[in-house]
């Protein structure tokens, strides 16, 4: 029988408060048995959404290994409720045991590319267990190239050495091994360890690993199979006084995804900026053809006229050298081409994927077109224009070759491995930009993750941006508790959260949007370069003069970034989440 649960900060508080009326089909406290007499109880913080963002937020709120104002020994314990609409996830051990007993189990395409900083928010225990159960698709190299030019970007773990050594970026090796190795042994291994650029982690193992840690903490109630039906402020005539007032009253944190019920219910407080990319992403897991190479801890991304294809490393068997090698595919393109991909058989999809991904860099198409379109009629000016065209394109190709080095991590172009077959379903989802217009907070409510913003997946910043939200908010809440203040009722802390995350959120969303628009300006005609024309991408095609000029400028820019070490390292550090040097 469904029951109603009302969460209140404290019964009869004189201050404003927020009640969440929730229709429960099942209530379960993992710290004590829940009964009809203790359903209504005090929580300092309620987190709506127990997925990756919500569970990590809960973990950070309860984490005592921080550098906040006061020692955690003096901090008043927070009481947290984590609400999840679905059933609670299985333990990570159950997932791992299921994989070991079932050789046919393959990685799931629903996965995230997490930066080193985002991975550190999971904590050493969760990271250790994910690594021990072989659920991390680690990559320490990244190769990006374009279909209509010679430019390439090669990022390697060495690009992060300075940030790690200076303490501006977490040393994930040290974080994971902190409890296993002595400090002297860690220092001996330091020079042999290559920093990660990131790791691909499936949603299910990630959430299960964090929930496993939360299950052991008596300060949190994990409540699954719960549906929030309304959110409203109490009437004035129900207010009274409680002595002494608690330092933190109820604070609802919306981590319930892009279609956030909390945000939609309080829509007047959270107007949104939205933009459709007119693009759709197709994602799946593929088995690689091991005869034609493996991933070698490398993330590949090739930009096509209508969007990029990414081939990302995922977990693979540790116990069987002959086991298949898998990778995740994320392919962004127009809705019509995405629907075409979704209609293909597995064999047809693999043929199309290999054709468009397993191609090397190209030469820039003529700026003035193959048929001299736009060429001035004055002979001498036309001749000069043609020579300048040839000079610029030759210089760009030479600049590409000039960035090649003898370093194995930054050598000439490496062809990505071919795929052998699709394993699991091929899925598609529409792409759009969204961001809160005025701020991440309302009275006693804060948005985090996709509830506040969504971005194009081309830069892999979606969950990483959400992880930044939860870290910032958790630190401010703990700072408020240490200060004896009410974070939800004090504008100081909410304003700080708004300022920090609005700048970061709008900057990231705007930057990714700018990259999307830049790569839309293709040196080949988009109508002839689609995936339904398998021969279209072998050369540039007929592009407008503006598109060709922008395409060449983009290509030159990529080469400059790749060739200038400090600039390339700055981009790598920004993507990894490193703190700025002072």
DONUKE-990119 format. One line per field, with one value per residue (C-alpha): residue number from 1; residue in three letters; chain; x, y, z. Coordinates in steps of 0.2 Angstrom, whole numbers. Layout:
BEGIN
num = [NUM / ...]
residuo = [Ala / ...]
cadena = [A / ...]
x = [X / ...]
y = [Y / ...]
z = [Z / ...]
This chain:
BEGIN
num = [1 / 2 / 3 / 4 / 5 / 6 / 7 / 8 / 9 / 10 / 11 / 12 / 13 / 14 / 15 / 16 / 17 / 18 / 19 / 20 / 21 / 22 / 23 / 24 / 25 / 26 / 27 / 28 / 29 / 30 / 31 / 32 / 33 / 34 / 35 / 36 / 37 / 38 / 39 / 40 / 41 / 42 / 43 / 44 / 45 / 46 / 47 / 48 / 49 / 50 / 51 / 52 / 53 / 54 / 55 / 56 / 57 / 58 / 59 / 60 / 61 / 62 / 63 / 64 / 65 / 66 / 67 / 68 / 69 / 70 / 71 / 72 / 73 / 74 / 75 / 76 / 77 / 78 / 79 / 80 / 81 / 82 / 83 / 84 / 85 / 86 / 87 / 88 / 89 / 90 / 91 / 92 / 93 / 94 / 95 / 96 / 97 / 98 / 99 / 100 / 101 / 102 / 103 / 104 / 105 / 106 / 107 / 108 / 109 / 110 / 111 / 112 / 113 / 114 / 115 / 116 / 117 / 118 / 119 / 120 / 121 / 122 / 123 / 124 / 125 / 126 / 127 / 128 / 129 / 130 / 131 / 132 / 133 / 134 / 135 / 136 / 137 / 138 / 139 / 140 / 141 / 142 / 143 / 144 / 145 / 146 / 147 / 148 / 149 / 150 / 151 / 152 / 153 / 154 / 155 / 156 / 157 / 158 / 159 / 160 / 161 / 162 / 163 / 164 / 165 / 166 / 167 / 168 / 169 / 170 / 171 / 172 / 173 / 174 / 175 / 176 / 177 / 178 / 179 / 180 / 181 / 182 / 183 / 184 / 185 / 186 / 187 / 188 / 189 / 190 / 191 / 192 / 193 / 194 / 195 / 196 / 197 / 198 / 199 / 200 / 201 / 202 / 203 / 204 / 205 / 206 / 207 / 208 / 209 / 210 / 211 / 212 / 213 / 214 / 215 / 216 / 217 / 218 / 219 / 220 / 221 / 222 / 223 / 224 / 225 / 226 / 227 / 228 / 229 / 230 / 231 / 232 / 233 / 234 / 235 / 236 / 237 / 238 / 239 / 240 / 241 / 242 / 243 / 244 / 245 / 246 / 247 / 248 / 249 / 250 / 251 / 252 / 253 / 254 / 255 / 256 / 257 / 258 / 259 / 260 / 261 / 262 / 263 / 264 / 265 / 266 / 267 / 268 / 269 / 270 / 271 / 272 / 273 / 274 / 275 / 276 / 277 / 278 / 279 / 280 / 281 / 282 / 283 / 284 / 285 / 286 / 287 / 288 / 289 / 290 / 291 / 292 / 293 / 294 / 295 / 296 / 297 / 298 / 299 / 300 / 301 / 302 / 303 / 304 / 305 / 306 / 307 / 308 / 309 / 310 / 311 / 312 / 313 / 314 / 315 / 316 / 317 / 318 / 319 / 320 / 321 / 322 / 323 / 324 / 325 / 326 / 327 / 328 / 329 / 330 / 331 / 332 / 333 / 334 / 335 / 336 / 337 / 338 / 339 / 340 / 341 / 342 / 343 / 344 / 345 / 346 / 347 / 348 / 349 / 350 / 351 / 352 / 353 / 354 / 355 / 356 / 357 / 358 / 359 / 360 / 361 / 362 / 363 / 364 / 365 / 366 / 367 / 368 / 369 / 370 / 371 / 372 / 373 / 374 / 375 / 376 / 377 / 378 / 379 / 380 / 381 / 382 / 383 / 384 / 385 / 386 / 387 / 388 / 389 / 390 / 391 / 392 / 393 / 394 / 395 / 396 / 397 / 398 / 399 / 400 / 401 / 402 / 403 / 404 / 405 / 406 / 407 / 408 / 409 / 410 / 411 / 412 / 413 / 414 / 415 / 416 / 417 / 418 / 419 / 420 / 421 / 422 / 423 / 424 / 425 / 426 / 427 / 428 / 429 / 430 / 431 / 432 / 433 / 434 / 435 / 436 / 437 / 438 / 439 / 440 / 441 / 442 / 443 / 444 / 445 / 446 / 447 / 448 / 449 / 450 / 451 / 452 / 453 / 454 / 455 / 456 / 457 / 458 / 459 / 460 / 461 / 462 / 463 / 464 / 465 / 466 / 467 / 468 / 469 / 470 / 471 / 472 / 473 / 474 / 475 / 476 / 477 / 478 / 479 / 480 / 481 / 482 / 483 / 484 / 485 / 486 / 487 / 488 / 489 / 490 / 491 / 492 / 493 / 494 / 495 / 496 / 497 / 498 / 499 / 500 / 501 / 502 / 503 / 504 / 505 / 506 / 507 / 508 / 509 / 510 / 511 / 512 / 513 / 514 / 515 / 516 / 517 / 518 / 519 / 520 / 521 / 522 / 523 / 524 / 525 / 526 / 527 / 528 / 529 / 530 / 531 / 532 / 533 / 534 / 535 / 536 / 537 / 538 / 539 / 540 / 541 / 542 / 543 / 544 / 545 / 546 / 547 / 548 / 549 / 550 / 551 / 552 / 553 / 554 / 555 / 556 / 557 / 558 / 559 / 560 / 561 / 562 / 563 / 564 / 565 / 566 / 567 / 568 / 569 / 570 / 571 / 572 / 573 / 574 / 575 / 576 / 577 / 578 / 579 / 580 / 581 / 582]
residuo = [Unk / Unk / Unk / Unk / Unk / Unk / Unk / Unk / Unk / Unk / Unk / Unk / Unk / Unk / Unk / Unk / Unk / Unk / Unk / Unk / Unk / Unk / Unk / Unk / Unk / Unk / Unk / Unk / Unk / Unk / Unk / Unk / Unk / Unk / Unk / Unk / Unk / Unk / Unk / Unk / Unk / Unk / Unk / Unk / Unk / Unk / Unk / Unk / Unk / Unk / Unk / Unk / Unk / Unk / Unk / Unk / Unk / Unk / Unk / Unk / Unk / Unk / Unk / Unk / Unk / Unk / Unk / Unk / Unk / Unk / Unk / Unk / Unk / Unk / Unk / Unk / Unk / Unk / Unk / Unk / Unk / Unk / Unk / Unk / Unk / Unk / Unk / Unk / Unk / Unk / Unk / Unk / Unk / Unk / Unk / Unk / Unk / Unk / Unk / Unk / Unk / Unk / Unk / Unk / Unk / Unk / Unk / Unk / Unk / Unk / Unk / Unk / Unk / Unk / Unk / Unk / Unk / Unk / Unk / Unk / Unk / Unk / Unk / Unk / Unk / Unk / Unk / Unk / Unk / Unk / Unk / Unk / Unk / Unk / Unk / Unk / Unk / Unk / Unk / Unk / Unk / Unk / Unk / Unk / Unk / Unk / Unk / Unk / Unk / Unk / Unk / Unk / Unk / Unk / Unk / Unk / Unk / Unk / Unk / Unk / Unk / Unk / Unk / Unk / Unk / Unk / Unk / Unk / Unk / Unk / Unk / Unk / Unk / Unk / Unk / Unk / Unk / Unk / Unk / Unk / Unk / Unk / Unk / Unk / Unk / Unk / Unk / Unk / Unk / Unk / Unk / Unk / Unk / Unk / Unk / Unk / Unk / Unk / Unk / Unk / Unk / Unk / Unk / Unk / Unk / Unk / Unk / Unk / Unk / Unk / Unk / Unk / Unk / Unk / Unk / Unk / Unk / Unk / Unk / Unk / Unk / Unk / Unk / Unk / Unk / Unk / Unk / Unk / Unk / Unk / Unk / Unk / Unk / Unk / Unk / Unk / Unk / Unk / Unk / Unk / Unk / Unk / Unk / Unk / Unk / Unk / Unk / Unk / Unk / Unk / Unk / Unk / Unk / Unk / Unk / Unk / Unk / Unk / Unk / Unk / Unk / Unk / Unk / Unk / Unk / Unk / Unk / Unk / Unk / Unk / Unk / Unk / Unk / Unk / Unk / Unk / Unk / Unk / Unk / Unk / Unk / Unk / Unk / Unk / Unk / Unk / Unk / Unk / Unk / Unk / Unk / Unk / Unk / Unk / Unk / Unk / Unk / Unk / Unk / Unk / Unk / Unk / Unk / Unk / Unk / Unk / Unk / Unk / Unk / Unk / Unk / Unk / Unk / Unk / Unk / Unk / Unk / Unk / Unk / Unk / Unk / Unk / Unk / Unk / Unk / Unk / Unk / Unk / Unk / Unk / Unk / Unk / Unk / Unk / Unk / Unk / Unk / Unk / Unk / Unk / Unk / Unk / Unk / Unk / Unk / Unk / Unk / Unk / Unk / Unk / Unk / Unk / Unk / Unk / Unk / Unk / Unk / Unk / Unk / Unk / Unk / Unk / Unk / Unk / Unk / Unk / Unk / Unk / Unk / Unk / Unk / Unk / Unk / Unk / Unk / Unk / Unk / Unk / Unk / Unk / Unk / Unk / Unk / Unk / Unk / Unk / Unk / Unk / Unk / Unk / Unk / Unk / Unk / Unk / Unk / Unk / Unk / Unk / Unk / Unk / Unk / Unk / Unk / Unk / Unk / Unk / Unk / Unk / Unk / Unk / Unk / Unk / Unk / Unk / Unk / Unk / Unk / Unk / Unk / Unk / Unk / Unk / Unk / Unk / Unk / Unk / Unk / Unk / Unk / Unk / Unk / Unk / Unk / Unk / Unk / Unk / Unk / Unk / Unk / Unk / Unk / Unk / Unk / Unk / Unk / Unk / Unk / Unk / Unk / Unk / Unk / Unk / Unk / Unk / Unk / Unk / Unk / Unk / Unk / Unk / Unk / Unk / Unk / Unk / Unk / Unk / Unk / Unk / Unk / Unk / Unk / Unk / Unk / Unk / Unk / Unk / Unk / Unk / Unk / Unk / Unk / Unk / Unk / Unk / Unk / Unk / Unk / Unk / Unk / Unk / Unk / Unk / Unk / Unk / Unk / Unk / Unk / Unk / Unk / Unk / Unk / Unk / Unk / Unk / Unk / Unk / Unk / Unk / Unk / Unk / Unk / Unk / Unk / Unk / Unk / Unk / Unk / Unk / Unk / Unk / Unk / Unk / Unk / Unk / Unk / Unk / Unk / Unk / Unk / Unk / Unk / Unk / Unk / Unk / Unk / Unk / Unk / Unk / Unk / Unk / Unk / Unk / Unk / Unk / Unk / Unk / Unk / Unk / Unk / Unk / Unk / Unk / Unk / Unk / Unk / Unk / Unk / Unk / Unk / Unk / Unk / Unk / Unk / Unk / Unk / Unk / Unk / Unk / Unk / Unk / Unk / Unk / Unk / Unk / Unk / Unk / Unk / Unk / Unk / Unk / Unk / Unk]
cadena = [A / A / A / A / A / A / A / A / A / A / A / A / A / A / A / A / A / A / A / A / A / A / A / A / A / A / A / A / A / A / A / A / A / A / A / A / A / A / A / A / A / A / A / A / A / A / A / A / A / A / A / A / A / A / A / A / A / A / A / A / A / A / A / A / A / A / A / A / A / A / A / A / A / A / A / A / A / A / A / A / A / A / A / A / A / A / A / A / A / A / A / A / A / A / A / A / A / A / A / A / A / A / A / A / A / A / A / A / A / A / A / A / A / A / A / A / A / A / A / A / A / A / A / A / A / A / A / A / A / A / A / A / A / A / A / A / A / A / A / A / A / A / A / A / A / A / A / A / A / A / A / A / A / A / A / A / A / A / A / A / A / A / A / A / A / A / A / A / A / A / A / A / A / A / A / A / A / A / A / A / A / A / A / A / A / A / A / A / A / A / A / A / A / A / A / A / A / A / A / A / A / A / A / A / A / A / A / A / A / A / A / A / A / A / A / A / A / A / A / A / A / A / A / A / A / A / A / A / A / A / A / A / A / A / A / A / A / A / A / A / A / A / A / A / A / A / A / A / A / A / A / A / A / A / A / A / A / A / A / A / A / A / A / A / A / A / A / A / A / A / A / A / A / A / A / A / A / A / A / A / A / A / A / A / A / A / A / A / A / A / A / A / A / A / A / A / A / A / A / A / A / A / A / A / A / A / A / A / A / A / A / A / A / A / A / A / A / A / A / A / A / A / A / A / A / A / A / A / A / A / A / A / A / A / A / A / A / A / A / A / A / A / A / A / A / A / A / A / A / A / A / A / A / A / A / A / A / A / A / A / A / A / A / A / A / A / A / A / A / A / A / A / A / A / A / A / A / A / A / A / A / A / A / A / A / A / A / A / A / A / A / A / A / A / A / A / A / A / A / A / A / A / A / A / A / A / A / A / A / A / A / A / A / A / A / A / A / A / A / A / A / A / A / A / A / A / A / A / A / A / A / A / A / A / A / A / A / A / A / A / A / A / A / A / A / A / A / A / A / A / A / A / A / A / A / A / A / A / A / A / A / A / A / A / A / A / A / A / A / A / A / A / A / A / A / A / A / A / A / A / A / A / A / A / A / A / A / A / A / A / A / A / A / A / A / A / A / A / A / A / A / A / A / A / A / A / A / A / A / A / A / A / A / A / A / A / A / A / A / A / A / A / A / A / A / A / A / A / A / A / A / A / A / A / A / A / A / A / A / A / A / A / A / A / A / A / A / A / A / A / A / A / A / A / A / A / A / A / A / A / A / A / A / A / A / A / A / A / A / A / A / A / A / A / A / A / A / A / A / A / A / A]
x = [0 / 7 / 11 / 14 / 31 / 33 / 50 / 52 / 67 / 60 / 42 / 35 / 51 / 49 / 59 / 53 / 54 / 50 / 40 / 42 / 26 / 31 / 20 / 30 / 28 / 42 / 52 / 69 / 81 / 98 / 103 / 87 / 70 / 57 / 40 / 24 / 30 / 46 / 42 / 42 / 59 / 71 / 83 / 96 / 97 / 86 / 94 / 81 / 89 / 100 / 110 / 128 / 127 / 115 / 125 / 142 / 134 / 129 / 146 / 154 / 142 / 147 / 165 / 175 / 192 / 191 / 200 / 185 / 185 / 185 / 190 / 177 / 178 / 169 / 156 / 138 / 134 / 122 / 107 / 104 / 90 / 94 / 78 / 78 / 64 / 70 / 75 / 91 / 106 / 114 / 131 / 146 / 152 / 135 / 139 / 157 / 152 / 139 / 152 / 164 / 151 / 144 / 158 / 145 / 142 / 148 / 151 / 135 / 135 / 128 / 144 / 153 / 170 / 176 / 191 / 204 / 196 / 179 / 186 / 194 / 177 / 172 / 185 / 199 / 188 / 176 / 190 / 200 / 184 / 180 / 198 / 199 / 183 / 190 / 176 / 188 / 191 / 207 / 215 / 231 / 231 / 219 / 219 / 208 / 208 / 197 / 190 / 194 / 211 / 228 / 227 / 228 / 228 / 237 / 235 / 245 / 247 / 263 / 254 / 247 / 264 / 267 / 250 / 251 / 268 / 263 / 248 / 235 / 228 / 225 / 237 / 225 / 239 / 243 / 225 / 221 / 237 / 237 / 231 / 241 / 259 / 271 / 275 / 293 / 286 / 275 / 289 / 299 / 285 / 281 / 292 / 286 / 267 / 259 / 244 / 227 / 218 / 202 / 192 / 176 / 165 / 148 / 133 / 128 / 145 / 148 / 132 / 133 / 150 / 145 / 129 / 139 / 149 / 134 / 125 / 139 / 135 / 122 / 120 / 111 / 94 / 94 / 75 / 71 / 56 / 50 / 40 / 40 / 22 / 23 / 34 / 27 / 31 / 21 / 8 / 12 / -1 / 9 / 25 / 31 / 47 / 60 / 74 / 88 / 86 / 96 / 111 / 104 / 86 / 80 / 88 / 82 / 95 / 89 / 99 / 85 / 92 / 88 / 69 / 70 / 53 / 60 / 65 / 49 / 38 / 47 / 48 / 45 / 61 / 71 / 68 / 79 / 89 / 87 / 94 / 92 / 107 / 97 / 108 / 106 / 119 / 120 / 129 / 133 / 147 / 157 / 170 / 186 / 195 / 211 / 220 / 220 / 225 / 218 / 214 / 231 / 223 / 218 / 202 / 199 / 188 / 186 / 176 / 164 / 154 / 139 / 147 / 161 / 163 / 171 / 179 / 182 / 190 / 180 / 183 / 189 / 193 / 208 / 209 / 208 / 221 / 210 / 195 / 187 / 192 / 177 / 175 / 161 / 155 / 147 / 142 / 134 / 125 / 109 / 93 / 90 / 107 / 105 / 89 / 97 / 111 / 98 / 89 / 105 / 108 / 123 / 134 / 129 / 132 / 150 / 154 / 148 / 157 / 174 / 172 / 170 / 181 / 196 / 202 / 217 / 219 / 216 / 222 / 213 / 201 / 204 / 198 / 191 / 183 / 188 / 179 / 188 / 171 / 173 / 189 / 192 / 190 / 206 / 220 / 234 / 223 / 216 / 234 / 239 / 224 / 227 / 245 / 240 / 227 / 241 / 253 / 242 / 236 / 254 / 260 / 246 / 251 / 269 / 264 / 255 / 271 / 282 / 272 / 277 / 291 / 300 / 290 / 279 / 265 / 265 / 270 / 263 / 244 / 239 / 224 / 210 / 207 / 193 / 177 / 171 / 154 / 141 / 137 / 121 / 108 / 112 / 103 / 100 / 96 / 93 / 106 / 102 / 109 / 101 / 106 / 97 / 94 / 95 / 103 / 105 / 96 / 79 / 74 / 80 / 82 / 98 / 100 / 115 / 120 / 108 / 94 / 104 / 112 / 115 / 129 / 134 / 144 / 158 / 169 / 164 / 160 / 142 / 144 / 161 / 152 / 139 / 153 / 160 / 142 / 141 / 159 / 156 / 139 / 145 / 160 / 149 / 136 / 150 / 158 / 141 / 139 / 156 / 152 / 136 / 126 / 111 / 117 / 99 / 93 / 108 / 111 / 129 / 132 / 119 / 125 / 143 / 137 / 127 / 142 / 154 / 144 / 135 / 152 / 159 / 142 / 139 / 158 / 158 / 141 / 146 / 163 / 156 / 143 / 157 / 167 / 151 / 148 / 166 / 167 / 150 / 160 / 167 / 178 / 167 / 149 / 138 / 125 / 138 / 147 / 134 / 135 / 122 / 135 / 150 / 161 / 158 / 172 / 186 / 190 / 183 / 169 / 162 / 161 / 157 / 171 / 167 / 166 / 183 / 191 / 184 / 189 / 207 / 208 / 201 / 214 / 228 / 222 / 223 / 240 / 246 / 238 / 246 / 263 / 265 / 268 / 262 / 246 / 242 / 246 / 234 / 220 / 224 / 224 / 208 / 199 / 206 / 200 / 217 / 217 / 224 / 242 / 244]
y = [0 / 17 / 29 / 47 / 53 / 72 / 78 / 93 / 102 / 102 / 101 / 119 / 129 / 148 / 149 / 146 / 127 / 116 / 100 / 86 / 76 / 59 / 44 / 29 / 11 / 5 / 13 / 6 / 13 / 3 / 9 / 5 / -3 / 10 / 9 / 20 / 29 / 36 / 40 / 58 / 63 / 77 / 78 / 92 / 88 / 78 / 73 / 69 / 57 / 42 / 41 / 45 / 64 / 62 / 47 / 56 / 71 / 61 / 54 / 70 / 78 / 63 / 63 / 69 / 69 / 87 / 104 / 114 / 127 / 115 / 98 / 85 / 80 / 96 / 96 / 92 / 76 / 79 / 69 / 65 / 56 / 50 / 47 / 36 / 32 / 15 / 0 / 2 / -4 / -21 / -22 / -20 / -38 / -45 / -36 / -42 / -60 / -60 / -55 / -68 / -82 / -76 / -75 / -67 / -52 / -36 / -18 / -7 / 8 / 19 / 25 / 41 / 48 / 55 / 67 / 64 / 77 / 69 / 52 / 59 / 64 / 45 / 43 / 30 / 16 / 17 / 19 / 4 / -7 / -1 / -5 / -22 / -27 / -21 / -8 / 6 / 10 / 20 / 30 / 40 / 45 / 54 / 57 / 69 / 73 / 80 / 72 / 88 / 92 / 86 / 93 / 82 / 84 / 72 / 73 / 61 / 58 / 67 / 83 / 82 / 79 / 97 / 99 / 83 / 86 / 104 / 97 / 106 / 90 / 74 / 60 / 46 / 32 / 39 / 41 / 23 / 15 / 26 / 12 / -1 / 6 / 14 / 32 / 27 / 14 / 27 / 39 / 25 / 21 / 40 / 41 / 26 / 31 / 40 / 51 / 46 / 58 / 50 / 34 / 27 / 20 / 12 / 20 / 4 / -1 / 17 / 20 / 3 / 6 / 23 / 15 / 1 / 14 / 24 / 8 / 8 / 25 / 28 / 46 / 43 / 34 / 27 / 26 / 18 / 16 / 33 / 45 / 64 / 70 / 88 / 101 / 116 / 129 / 127 / 139 / 152 / 146 / 130 / 139 / 139 / 139 / 126 / 129 / 128 / 130 / 118 / 125 / 118 / 117 / 106 / 108 / 99 / 96 / 91 / 78 / 70 / 73 / 83 / 81 / 86 / 85 / 97 / 110 / 108 / 110 / 126 / 131 / 150 / 149 / 140 / 147 / 138 / 143 / 129 / 126 / 111 / 106 / 97 / 82 / 65 / 53 / 35 / 24 / 6 / -6 / -15 / -29 / -25 / -34 / -39 / -43 / -25 / -17 / -13 / 3 / 4 / 15 / 28 / 38 / 41 / 55 / 59 / 74 / 72 / 85 / 82 / 78 / 67 / 49 / 44 / 26 / 25 / 11 / 1 / -13 / -30 / -47 / -48 / -67 / -72 / -65 / -73 / -64 / -51 / -33 / -20 / -2 / 11 / 21 / 38 / 45 / 62 / 66 / 73 / 65 / 58 / 50 / 44 / 36 / 28 / 21 / 14 / 5 / -4 / -22 / -25 / -30 / -15 / -4 / -10 / -8 / 10 / 13 / 7 / 16 / 33 / 30 / 21 / 34 / 45 / 64 / 72 / 87 / 104 / 106 / 121 / 138 / 143 / 127 / 114 / 123 / 140 / 146 / 164 / 166 / 184 / 187 / 198 / 186 / 192 / 193 / 175 / 168 / 176 / 169 / 152 / 153 / 159 / 145 / 132 / 140 / 140 / 122 / 116 / 126 / 118 / 101 / 104 / 111 / 95 / 85 / 96 / 92 / 73 / 68 / 52 / 51 / 35 / 45 / 59 / 51 / 51 / 47 / 30 / 22 / 17 / -2 / -9 / -15 / -33 / -33 / -24 / -32 / -26 / -14 / 2 / 17 / 35 / 51 / 69 / 82 / 99 / 113 / 118 / 129 / 138 / 156 / 165 / 153 / 136 / 140 / 145 / 146 / 129 / 121 / 119 / 111 / 100 / 90 / 88 / 96 / 112 / 110 / 98 / 99 / 91 / 75 / 79 / 85 / 73 / 87 / 82 / 72 / 81 / 97 / 89 / 83 / 100 / 106 / 93 / 96 / 115 / 113 / 100 / 110 / 125 / 115 / 109 / 126 / 132 / 119 / 122 / 140 / 137 / 144 / 138 / 136 / 135 / 150 / 161 / 170 / 170 / 152 / 150 / 166 / 159 / 142 / 152 / 163 / 149 / 137 / 149 / 155 / 138 / 131 / 145 / 144 / 126 / 125 / 140 / 133 / 116 / 125 / 135 / 120 / 112 / 127 / 128 / 110 / 112 / 123 / 109 / 110 / 98 / 101 / 93 / 88 / 77 / 71 / 62 / 44 / 38 / 42 / 30 / 38 / 56 / 58 / 53 / 71 / 88 / 90 / 107 / 119 / 137 / 150 / 155 / 136 / 133 / 147 / 143 / 125 / 130 / 142 / 128 / 116 / 128 / 131 / 113 / 112 / 127 / 119 / 102 / 110 / 122 / 112 / 125 / 128 / 110 / 106 / 120 / 112 / 95 / 102 / 112 / 96 / 86 / 98 / 105 / 120 / 136 / 140 / 155]
z = [0 / -5 / 10 / 11 / 18 / 23 / 26 / 37 / 44 / 61 / 67 / 70 / 65 / 65 / 50 / 32 / 27 / 13 / 13 / 1 / 0 / -7 / -12 / -7 / -13 / -3 / 11 / 17 / 29 / 28 / 46 / 55 / 52 / 46 / 53 / 54 / 69 / 63 / 45 / 48 / 54 / 53 / 38 / 36 / 17 / 5 / -11 / -25 / -37 / -32 / -49 / -52 / -47 / -32 / -24 / -26 / -19 / -4 / -2 / -2 / 11 / 22 / 18 / 33 / 25 / 20 / 23 / 29 / 43 / 57 / 60 / 56 / 74 / 79 / 65 / 69 / 60 / 45 / 43 / 24 / 14 / -3 / -13 / -28 / -40 / -45 / -34 / -25 / -36 / -33 / -25 / -35 / -30 / -37 / -54 / -54 / -50 / -63 / -76 / -70 / -72 / -88 / -102 / -114 / -103 / -112 / -107 / -107 / -119 / -105 / -98 / -94 / -98 / -81 / -79 / -66 / -54 / -56 / -53 / -37 / -30 / -30 / -16 / -14 / -8 / -23 / -36 / -28 / -29 / -47 / -52 / -43 / -51 / -68 / -71 / -77 / -95 / -92 / -106 / -105 / -123 / -134 / -153 / -162 / -181 / -194 / -210 / -221 / -216 / -210 / -192 / -177 / -158 / -148 / -129 / -118 / -99 / -99 / -103 / -85 / -76 / -71 / -64 / -54 / -47 / -42 / -33 / -45 / -50 / -40 / -42 / -45 / -44 / -26 / -21 / -25 / -18 / -3 / 9 / 0 / -2 / 10 / 6 / 1 / -11 / -19 / -22 / -30 / -42 / -45 / -60 / -68 / -67 / -82 / -77 / -83 / -95 / -89 / -88 / -95 / -82 / -84 / -75 / -66 / -58 / -54 / -44 / -36 / -29 / -22 / -14 / -6 / 3 / 8 / 15 / 28 / 35 / 48 / 44 / 28 / 24 / 7 / 1 / -15 / -26 / -21 / -31 / -27 / -30 / -24 / -17 / -7 / 6 / 23 / 28 / 41 / 54 / 56 / 62 / 80 / 89 / 93 / 105 / 101 / 82 / 72 / 62 / 46 / 41 / 27 / 11 / -5 / -18 / -36 / -44 / -54 / -71 / -86 / -84 / -66 / -57 / -44 / -57 / -67 / -51 / -46 / -64 / -60 / -50 / -63 / -81 / -93 / -109 / -122 / -139 / -150 / -160 / -173 / -169 / -163 / -154 / -158 / -145 / -143 / -138 / -151 / -151 / -159 / -173 / -163 / -179 / -183 / -167 / -150 / -140 / -131 / -118 / -131 / -134 / -153 / -160 / -178 / -184 / -199 / -208 / -196 / -180 / -172 / -170 / -153 / -150 / -131 / -121 / -108 / -96 / -103 / -96 / -84 / -83 / -101 / -114 / -128 / -122 / -134 / -133 / -132 / -135 / -134 / -149 / -148 / -165 / -166 / -183 / -190 / -185 / -202 / -203 / -185 / -189 / -204 / -193 / -180 / -195 / -200 / -196 / -185 / -200 / -210 / -195 / -192 / -211 / -210 / -194 / -200 / -216 / -208 / -192 / -199 / -211 / -208 / -210 / -227 / -236 / -235 / -250 / -261 / -253 / -270 / -274 / -287 / -301 / -297 / -290 / -283 / -293 / -298 / -317 / -317 / -322 / -311 / -296 / -300 / -301 / -285 / -276 / -282 / -277 / -259 / -258 / -262 / -251 / -236 / -238 / -240 / -225 / -215 / -220 / -216 / -199 / -196 / -200 / -190 / -174 / -176 / -163 / -159 / -143 / -143 / -135 / -148 / -164 / -181 / -184 / -177 / -186 / -174 / -172 / -183 / -176 / -179 / -172 / -162 / -145 / -136 / -142 / -153 / -145 / -150 / -141 / -146 / -142 / -135 / -125 / -109 / -94 / -80 / -84 / -68 / -55 / -48 / -32 / -25 / -6 / 1 / -16 / -26 / -43 / -48 / -63 / -78 / -68 / -71 / -87 / -102 / -115 / -132 / -128 / -140 / -126 / -113 / -101 / -96 / -80 / -76 / -75 / -64 / -53 / -51 / -45 / -31 / -25 / -24 / -15 / -3 / 2 / 5 / 15 / 26 / 28 / 34 / 47 / 53 / 54 / 64 / 50 / 40 / 22 / 15 / 24 / 22 / 5 / 8 / 4 / -9 / -18 / -18 / -26 / -39 / -43 / -44 / -54 / -66 / -72 / -74 / -81 / -94 / -99 / -102 / -111 / -121 / -125 / -131 / -141 / -149 / -154 / -161 / -172 / -177 / -183 / -192 / -204 / -214 / -229 / -238 / -243 / -229 / -241 / -250 / -235 / -225 / -219 / -232 / -245 / -241 / -254 / -249 / -236 / -246 / -251 / -247 / -260 / -264 / -249 / -249 / -248 / -230 / -225 / -233 / -225 / -208 / -210 / -214 / -200 / -188 / -195 / -192 / -175 / -171 / -177 / -167 / -151 / -154 / -158 / -144 / -128 / -115 / -125 / -127 / -109 / -104 / -114 / -106 / -89 / -91 / -97 / -83 / -70 / -64 / -53 / -61 / -57 / -46]
